[in-house]
Each structure stands twice: as C-alpha cells, then as structure tokens.
Amino acid sequence: MVVLACALTFLLQTCAVSALQAQVRLDQATVLGTTNGSTESFLGIPYAEAPVGDLRLRLPKLISSYNGTINARTFGNQCLQEGSSGGISPDIPPEVLESLATIGAAVSPNMNVPQSEDCLNLNVIRPANLTNHEKLPVLFWIYGGGFSDGSNAVTFYNGTAIVERSIEIGEPIIWVAVNYRVTVFGFLGGREVKEAGLGNLGLHDQRTALRWVQKFIPSFGGDPQKVTIWGESAGSASVFFQMVANSGNTEGLFRGGIMSSGSAVHTGSITEPDVQSTYDFIVEQAGCANATDTLACLRTVPVDNLLAAANNSIPSSFKGLAIPYFPHADGIFLTGPSQELVKAGILADIPFIIGDVQDEGTIFSLGNLNITTEQELTSYIQAFWLPGASSGDIEGILKLYPSDPAAGSPFNTGEANAFTPEYKRISAIQGDLFFQAPRRQVLDKVSSRQLAYNFLSARRNFSGVGYAHGSDLFNVFSPGDMTDYFIRFVANQDPNGASAVYWPPYNTSARLTLQFNDGDTPLNVTADTERLPGTSALSKLSLRFPF
C-alpha cells in the first residue's frame, strides 16, 4: 500500500519511504532523481541562470556546465504568476461554475510549490533503467496559461502517465517540461523593451531550454535529433512561435510540433497602444516614472512591488482574449505580426499536428454577459478584438454569425445555454477568431508543402460551456486515445499505428480531420468545414486589424 501511495502522489511530493533513488551523471555533476515503478523523474533542473537582480528583464543565459550534486527529487520553483482578474458574473448558473471549477482546478498552479523569479528549471521523466547510450525520442512540453500563469509543476500535467503509456505501447519516449517566465517578467512590451531587444523573454526561455536539451538530453538517454515540441493554449501558440522564429529555421532544436488550441494569434507590434499603455502603467505603479532609464529602474524594484504592479495591470475578463501579455512582433524573435508571417509562408518545414476543441470561446466569453444587443457587440469587437475595423466590417461578420442561439457556441445545443441574447454568438466569434480561423490559415498555407495532421475534439462535455477550451487535455493526460496518437507521432513522425482509426494527412481539398467524440463513435474522420465562410472572413479582418 505504501508503494501504491507513492505512485499516486508522485507529482505532488517525493515519497521518501519506498521510492528508489535514480542517478544521472550530468557533465561534472550527479543528478539525484526518483524511481517510481517503470519511470524515473528528475525535477527542477536549472537550465539557465536565475533571472534575478540585473538579470531580471534580460535574455536568459544557458547553463553550460554543472558540478557537484543536484537534488532533482522535488519540483523547482514555479515562475511568478498573476493573480485572478475576477470578472465572473454572479448570474452564471451553479452548474457552469462547477464546470469552471473542474477545468480550473486541473490547470491551476501547484499550491505546494513556491513561486519565485528564480524559476528557469525543467523536469525530465524517462523510462527506468536507461543508460546514456539509449537514444529515445523526446516530447518537450510547454504549458498554457495565457502567458500570465502556468508551470511545469501543475499536477494535472502528468508526464509520468504519458511516459508509462509510451512504454506500454512499445514506443518509449522521454518527457521534458519547461518553466518559462510569464506576465510582466516574461512578456512585457512597449517601445523601451523593443529598443533594448528584450521582447518576448518567455519565448527566449523556451528556446534556451531547447538548447539545453540538445546539449544534455543524451545524458538521460534521449536523442537530441528526435525532439517534438508540444503545448496547449498559450503553450500551443508558443509552439507556433518557435516554428516561425529565426525565419522558420529550427536550428536542429526540434523535428516536429504539436499544437493543441493555439497558433497564429492576431497580435501586432510590441509597441501597439494597448501594449505600450501597459508598460507605462507598470512603470508608474513601480515608482519608476521619473527614472532616466525606466527599464533599468524596473530591475531594482522589489519583486513583490513589481508583481503587485503586474496584478494591478491585469485587464478585465471583459476583454476576453485580447490581453497585452500575448507575444507581439518585436523585430527579433518575432520579425512580424503572427498572421503576416503565416501569409508569407514563414513556418518551420517540419511535420506537425494541430487542432482545437469544438467550443473554444465559451469560457472566455463569460465575462461579456453584460453585452446584450448587436450594437453593443459591434462596439465591443471594434474596441478590443479588431481595433480599427469599421462598423461595416463588423456587420459583415455578424451576418455570418447570426444572433440565433441555435447557431452559437456551445454548438449543437439549440436554445440551451443562452445566458444572454448575445452570449452564444460572442462565444462562437471569439472561439473562431482566436483559435479556429488561425489554425485553418496555417493549414491552408503550408499543408501542400509539408506533412500536417488536423484534429477536432468534441469529447468531455462540460455543463454550460460544452467542449470547452482545455477539455482535450483530459483525454491526453488520463491517458486516452489521443495520447497514443501523440506518442506515435513523437516516435515516428506519424500518429498512425496498431489498429487505431487511420488519421489521414491534411490537404486543402478534402480538409480531412480526425475527430474525437463522446458516444458510440469515439473517433471518426470528417471534413473541417464548419463555419468556413465565417473563419475565412475573420482571417481577412484579423490580418488588417491586429491588437
């Protein structure tokens, strides 16, 4: 019973009673990990110098050598997180609040692990008893959280279960999960940040961790030439950003990508007005407004004060997903707006999987329940989602997304879940604008030249919000059938195998998509054509009017 308890609580704490010690020689250091059954874990390994003091708001510095002993038996610090922005309407039915609580609890930061600026660490989980002569494929996980929170210590992100499953199906892989800076520490924008060449630091963190993998993963039995990067939500968008960085040159850091709910979000320049106003607000709140060099001043502010300023800057959930801490074009890591890069065909020429859940917009639209008329909706979209668009532009979109609740999201629910006259309409537009339309734009541009697999998840329905953002993770981390497809892709660059339903590559004529369903038909291949005129119109507008 003690051994069983260790396995069940492994991702929460080290079970010192019966867990066996694992060891890896890393450069000149000994790394002490934990063996639990068929896997070994090495947690909290630092991959970059601590970004504290004068290294705050600077590019990460890769650790190139190790000495001594590294205790990797407990999680490393989580990066500092934003607090809650609130904004949930008191009118939301109790059953919907219960759905939000279930999803939120799964991806919330681990309350048992400290938060700190000193957080640039990663976890390695591998099959037990490997030697450094092995060359197993590597799955590199990038968490989501709106570029404002998240960590590799989130209990739900169970890399152990995925590695165990890979062993069971005869395709053993190694799991690496990275911490990267979020909120003001990782994605502060503004003119001053751009001029200093310090935009999108969190993306630089991810890239640095990928360089660490190239140098050190052979010590764990991994093959640096067989790395696949995977993320969900902001982590999925991060995979896209890594694929467009360096003009699409991967530098040999990864050979495949998996994008679960996120890709080419229609952000503009790092100096967009809303982004600059956030920088100015942070500077003022931190007491640096009168400094000659405001960015240098921010490095001297007590960390609690800077975090408080960041929390005060959190936009209301009324804005939905149009938040200033999304990555923006900085001229270095991202040489242009995301969708402009796609239009130009700049994307790493590697195989990839990409997909969304059916009801991407529902959760993010619960802060908009005070929008009850078409005129209010038009003004809202112009103010936040498509700044600069004309009333005529928005009118065209609203014709494609009618006010009829039966046409809105959660889809296929008729008149149900119409919490306000415009809620389901807003959900449909927001989900398509930020998720479905960018995904289709990526596929339509590059699927003729490189191998791509498209999926839609309509499994694990939540009351009031349907197949909501994040619902597919319950399939992957359980693990489920999606896990097996992903593992095979990591191992072979092809998700197909065994007796599973065949997942055809995507092309723009047939638009074939693997759909994960509830009910009697758990998997089927269908055509990705739902609301195609709407997503096409949104793609065109978002190219013209980034935020």
LUMPA-449845 format. One record per residue (C-alpha): residue in one letter; y negated, z negated, x negated. Coordinates in steps of 0.2 Angstrom, whole numbers, padded with zeros to 4 digits, always signed. Example, Ala and Ser with C-alpha at 12.3 -4.5 7.8 and 13.67 -1.06 7.14 Angstrom:
2
A+0022-0039-0062;S+0005-0036-0068;
***
This chain:
547
M+0000+0000+0000;V-0012-0003-0015;V-0009+0014-0022;L-0012+0022-0004;A-0028+0012-0003;C-0034+0018-0020;A-0031+0036-0014;L-0041+0034+0002;T-0055+0025-0006;F-0056+0035-0022;L-0073+0044-0018;L-0081+0028-0013;Q-0076+0017-0028;T-0065+0015-0043;C-0049+0007-0038;A-0045-0003-0054;V-0030-0012-0048;S-0017+0003-0049;A-0027+0019-0054;L-0022+0025-0070;Q-0034+0029-0084;A-0037+0048-0089;Q-0045+0053-0105;V-0053+0069-0111;R-0060+0072-0129;L-0077+0080-0126;D-0085+0085-0143;Q-0085+0069-0153;A-0084+0058-0138;T-0069+0051-0127;V-0072+0053-0109;L-0063+0040-0098;G-0059+0045-0081;T-0046+0040-0067;T-0029+0047-0062;N-0025+0047-0043;G-0009+0055-0039;S-0009+0073-0043;T-0028+0074-0049;E-0039+0066-0062;S-0058+0063-0059;F-0072+0062-0072;L-0088+0057-0063;G-0106+0056-0068;I-0105+0065-0084;P-0123+0068-0090;Y-0126+0087-0094;A-0145+0086-0098;E-0157+0074-0105;A-0164+0061-0092;P-0180+0069-0084;V-0190+0054-0086;G-0206+0050-0095;D-0214+0065-0102;L-0198+0075-0097;R-0202+0072-0079;L-0208+0089-0070;R-0201+0098-0085;L-0187+0111-0088;P-0170+0102-0091;K-0163+0100-0109;L-0145+0104-0110;I-0135+0090-0119;S-0126+0100-0133;S-0116+0086-0141;Y-0108+0069-0137;N-0102+0054-0147;G-0094+0038-0143;T-0086+0033-0126;I-0092+0040-0109;N-0086+0029-0094;A-0083+0043-0081;R-0074+0032-0068;T-0089+0029-0056;F-0102+0041-0049;G-0118+0044-0059;N-0135+0041-0051;Q-0140+0051-0036;C-0156+0060-0038;L-0171+0053-0029;Q-0171+0058-0010;E-0184+0060+0003;G-0184+0048+0017;S-0182+0053+0035;S-0196+0063+0043;G-0191+0057+0061;G-0197+0069+0075;I-0181+0067+0086;S-0187+0067+0104;P-0182+0052+0114;D-0177+0065+0128;I-0162+0071+0119;P-0146+0066+0128;P-0135+0052+0121;E-0120+0064+0118;V-0131+0075+0107;L-0137+0060+0097;E-0119+0056+0095;S-0116+0074+0088;L-0131+0072+0076;A-0124+0056+0070;T-0107+0063+0066;I-0114+0078+0056;G-0127+0067+0048;A-0115+0053+0043;A-0104+0066+0034;V-0118+0073+0023;S-0129+0058+0020;P-0132+0051+0003;N-0119+0038-0003;M-0127+0021+0000;N-0115+0014-0013;V-0123+0024-0027;P-0140+0021-0035;Q-0154+0034-0034;S-0164+0037-0050;E-0174+0050-0059;D-0160+0049-0072;C-0148+0059-0062;L-0143+0075-0070;N-0125+0072-0071;L-0109+0081-0064;N-0092+0077-0058;V-0076+0086-0064;I-0060+0084-0054;R-0044+0093-0060;P-0025+0093-0058;A-0017+0079-0068;N-0010+0080-0085;L-0019+0096-0090;T-0022+0100-0109;N-0036+0109-0116;H-0025+0124-0119;E-0025+0127-0100;K-0037+0140-0093;L-0039+0136-0074;P-0052+0144-0063;V-0067+0133-0059;L-0076+0130-0042;F-0094+0125-0045;W-0101+0116-0030;I-0120+0115-0026;Y-0124+0103-0012;G-0136+0106+0003;G-0150+0095+0010;G-0165+0106+0012;F-0169+0105-0006;S-0175+0087-0002;D-0159+0077-0002;G-0141+0078-0006;S-0130+0073-0021;N-0113+0075-0029;A-0108+0058-0023;V-0108+0062-0005;T-0091+0055+0001;F-0088+0070+0013;Y-0089+0082-0001;N-0071+0079-0006;G-0067+0089-0021;T-0051+0079-0024;A-0044+0086-0007;I-0048+0104-0012;V-0040+0102-0029;E-0025+0094-0021;R-0024+0108-0009;S-0025+0121-0023;I-0010+0113-0032;E+0000+0113-0015;I-0003+0132-0013;G+0001+0136-0031;E-0017+0141-0036;P-0023+0126-0046;I-0042+0125-0049;I-0054+0113-0057;W-0069+0106-0046;V-0086+0104-0054;A-0100+0096-0043;V-0118+0096-0050;N-0133+0085-0046;Y-0150+0093-0047;R-0167+0087-0044;V-0174+0088-0026;T-0190+0086-0016;V-0206+0084-0027;F-0196+0081-0043;G-0187+0097-0042;F-0196+0109-0031;L-0215+0105-0032;G-0225+0121-0031;G-0243+0126-0032;R-0254+0136-0044;E-0254+0122-0058;V-0235+0122-0058;K-0234+0141-0059;E-0246+0142-0073;A-0236+0129-0083;G-0220+0139-0080;L-0212+0124-0071;G-0207+0131-0054;N-0190+0128-0046;L-0184+0115-0058;G-0169+0111-0047;L-0163+0129-0049;H-0165+0127-0068;D-0155+0111-0067;Q-0141+0121-0059;R-0142+0134-0072;T-0141+0122-0086;A-0126+0114-0078;L-0118+0131-0078;R-0122+0132-0096;W-0113+0115-0099;V-0098+0122-0090;Q-0097+0137-0102;K-0098+0125-0117;F-0087+0111-0111;I-0076+0115-0097;P-0062+0121-0109;S-0060+0103-0115;F-0055+0099-0097;G-0043+0114-0096;G-0055+0126-0087;D-0058+0144-0090;P-0077+0147-0093;Q-0074+0166-0088;K-0067+0161-0071;V-0081+0151-0063;T-0086+0154-0045;I-0101+0145-0038;W-0101+0139-0020;G-0114+0130-0009;E-0118+0126+0009;S-0136+0127+0017;A-0148+0124+0003;G-0133+0125-0009;S-0129+0141-0002;A-0146+0148-0004;S-0145+0141-0022;V-0130+0152-0025;F-0141+0167-0019;F-0155+0162-0030;Q-0143+0160-0045;M-0137+0178-0041;V-0154+0185-0041;A-0161+0176-0056;N-0163+0185-0073;S-0163+0202-0063;G-0146+0199-0057;N-0138+0196-0074;T-0126+0181-0073;E-0126+0179-0092;G-0107+0177-0090;L-0110+0160-0082;F-0100+0164-0066;R-0090+0178-0059;G-0090+0175-0040;G-0101+0167-0027;I-0098+0159-0010;M-0112+0157+0002;S-0110+0146+0017;S-0125+0146+0028;G-0139+0151+0017;S-0146+0166+0007;A-0162+0175+0006;V-0174+0163+0015;H-0190+0172+0018;T-0201+0162+0006;G-0216+0170-0003;S-0226+0164-0018;I-0226+0147-0026;T-0244+0147-0023;E-0243+0150-0004;P-0256+0140+0005;D-0244+0128+0013;V-0236+0125-0004;Q-0252+0123-0013;S-0258+0110+0000;T-0243+0100-0003;Y-0246+0100-0022;D-0264+0094-0018;F-0258+0081-0006;I-0246+0074-0019;V-0259+0074-0032;E-0271+0065-0021;Q-0258+0052-0015;A-0253+0048-0033;G-0271+0045-0038;C-0272+0060-0050;A-0285+0070-0041;N-0298+0066-0054;A-0287+0070-0069;T-0291+0085-0080;D-0273+0089-0080;T-0266+0084-0064;L-0248+0089-0068;A-0248+0078-0084;C-0255+0064-0074;L-0240+0065-0062;R-0229+0062-0076;T-0237+0045-0079;V-0237+0039-0061;P-0224+0025-0057;V-0209+0033-0050;D-0210+0023-0034;N-0228+0029-0031;L-0223+0047-0033;L-0208+0046-0022;A-0219+0037-0009;A-0231+0052-0010;A-0217+0064-0008;N-0211+0055+0008;N-0229+0055+0015;S-0229+0074+0012;I-0213+0077+0022;P-0218+0090+0036;S-0214+0085+0054;S-0197+0092+0060;F-0208+0101+0072;K-0210+0114+0059;G-0191+0117+0059;L-0185+0125+0043;A-0202+0131+0037;I-0204+0117+0024;P-0214+0119+0007;Y-0200+0112-0004;F-0190+0128-0002;P-0189+0138-0018;H-0203+0151-0019;A-0206+0165-0031;D-0213+0158-0047;G-0213+0173-0058;I-0200+0166-0070;F-0184+0160-0061;L-0188+0170-0045;T-0198+0185-0050;G-0202+0189-0032;P-0200+0184-0014;S-0182+0182-0010;Q-0181+0196+0003;E-0191+0208-0008;L-0178+0205-0022;V-0164+0210-0010;K-0174+0225-0004;A-0175+0231-0022;G-0156+0228-0024;I-0158+0214-0037;L-0142+0204-0035;A-0128+0200-0047;D-0114+0213-0046;I-0100+0201-0043;P-0088+0199-0028;F-0094+0186-0015;I-0091+0178+0001;I-0105+0175+0013;G-0105+0168+0031;D-0113+0157+0044;V-0109+0146+0059;Q-0112+0153+0076;D-0126+0141+0081;E-0136+0139+0065;G-0153+0135+0074;T-0148+0121+0086;I-0150+0106+0076;F-0166+0112+0068;S-0174+0115+0085;L-0173+0098+0092;G-0190+0094+0085;N-0198+0108+0096;L-0194+0101+0113;N-0212+0100+0117;I-0213+0119+0117;T-0210+0124+0135;T-0220+0140+0138;E-0219+0158+0130;Q-0237+0156+0125;E-0234+0140+0115;L-0219+0148+0107;T-0229+0163+0101;S-0242+0152+0094;Y-0229+0141+0085;I-0220+0156+0077;Q-0236+0163+0071;A-0242+0146+0064;F-0226+0141+0055;W-0211+0154+0054;L-0220+0171+0052;P-0238+0166+0046;G-0250+0181+0049;A-0239+0190+0062;S-0249+0197+0077;S-0246+0192+0095;G-0239+0210+0097;D-0227+0207+0083;I-0220+0191+0091;E-0220+0199+0108;G-0208+0212+0101;I-0196+0198+0095;L-0197+0189+0112;K-0191+0204+0121;L-0176+0204+0110;Y-0173+0185+0113;P-0176+0183+0132;S-0180+0166+0139;D-0164+0166+0149;P-0154+0151+0144;A-0138+0160+0145;A-0144+0171+0131;G-0149+0157+0120;S-0140+0145+0107;P-0128+0136+0109;F-0122+0153+0113;N-0109+0157+0126;T-0114+0141+0136;G-0123+0148+0151;E-0136+0137+0158;A-0130+0122+0149;N-0139+0113+0135;A-0156+0120+0141;F-0165+0104+0137;T-0182+0113+0139;P-0186+0130+0146;E-0188+0137+0128;Y-0175+0126+0118;K-0161+0138+0118;R-0172+0153+0114;I-0180+0144+0100;S-0163+0139+0093;A-0157+0157+0094;I-0173+0164+0085;Q-0173+0151+0071;G-0155+0152+0068;D-0156+0171+0066;L-0172+0171+0056;F-0167+0159+0043;F-0148+0162+0042;Q-0140+0177+0051;A-0154+0190+0048;P-0155+0187+0029;R-0136+0187+0027;R-0135+0204+0036;Q-0149+0210+0025;V-0139+0205+0009;L-0123+0213+0015;D-0131+0229+0021;K-0140+0231+0004;V-0126+0228-0008;S-0109+0229+0001;S-0107+0248-0003;R-0108+0244-0022;Q-0098+0228-0023;L-0084+0218-0015;A-0091+0207-0001;Y-0082+0196+0012;N-0091+0191+0028;F-0086+0176+0040;L-0092+0168+0056;S-0087+0150+0060;A-0085+0145+0078;R-0074+0130+0076;R-0078+0112+0078;N-0090+0112+0093;F-0102+0098+0095;S-0109+0092+0111;G-0126+0100+0115;V-0128+0109+0098;G-0112+0120+0099;Y-0105+0127+0082;A-0119+0119+0073;H-0126+0120+0055;G-0113+0111+0044;S-0099+0112+0056;D-0089+0124+0045;L-0088+0110+0032;F-0076+0100+0042;N-0064+0115+0040;V-0066+0116+0021;F-0066+0098+0016;S-0052+0092+0028;P-0045+0104+0021;G-0041+0118+0033;D-0038+0137+0033;M-0055+0141+0026;T-0051+0130+0011;D-0036+0141+0007;Y-0046+0157+0008;F-0059+0150-0004;I-0046+0144-0016;R-0038+0161-0017;F-0055+0169-0020;V-0059+0157-0034;A-0042+0160-0042;N-0040+0179-0039;Q-0057+0185-0033;D-0048+0190-0017;P-0047+0177-0002;N-0031+0185+0004;G-0013+0180+0001;A+0003+0172+0008;S+0005+0175+0027;A-0014+0172+0031;V-0023+0184+0043;Y-0030+0198+0032;W-0048+0196+0028;P-0055+0214+0025;P-0069+0218+0014;Y-0086+0221+0022;N-0094+0238+0025;T-0109+0243+0035;S-0100+0255+0046;A-0086+0243+0053;R-0095+0227+0049;L-0078+0218+0049;T-0079+0199+0049;L-0066+0185+0048;Q-0070+0173+0062;F-0064+0155+0063;N-0061+0149+0081;D-0056+0135+0092;G-0042+0138+0104;D-0027+0148+0104;T-0033+0161+0092;P-0039+0151+0077;L-0043+0167+0066;N-0047+0185+0071;V-0056+0200+0063;T-0071+0206+0073;A-0087+0216+0071;D-0103+0207+0066;T-0114+0215+0079;E-0120+0200+0089;R-0139+0202+0092;L-0140+0215+0079;P-0157+0223+0086;G-0164+0205+0085;T-0159+0201+0067;S-0165+0219+0062;A-0182+0216+0069;L-0183+0198+0061;S-0178+0205+0044;K-0193+0218+0045;L-0205+0205+0050;S-0200+0192+0038;L-0202+0204+0024;R-0220+0206+0029;F-0224+0188+0033;P-0215+0176+0021;F-0220+0157+0022;
***
